[in-house]
Amino acid sequence: MRRLRFLHALPIPARKALKKLGADLRDARLRRRLPTELVAERAFFSRKTLRKIENGDAGVSMGAYACLLFVLGMTTS
């Protein structure tokens, strides 16, 4: 697995925040009883990307995080 150089420079509080965000998104998906296949399909990305988001991977684009928030109905208009 290729690691990006900037990920090692990410401050520890930022890493913890991403881990918490990922865990919160996973909890939201599970509360809604939505399987990973369905959520990934609706968000137009792979299950692998969804798994990375739920693990708090900093290498995933903010657009993917935003798309997942939308799919889970967690955005405000």
Beta strands, then each sheet from edge to edge (+ up, - down):
end
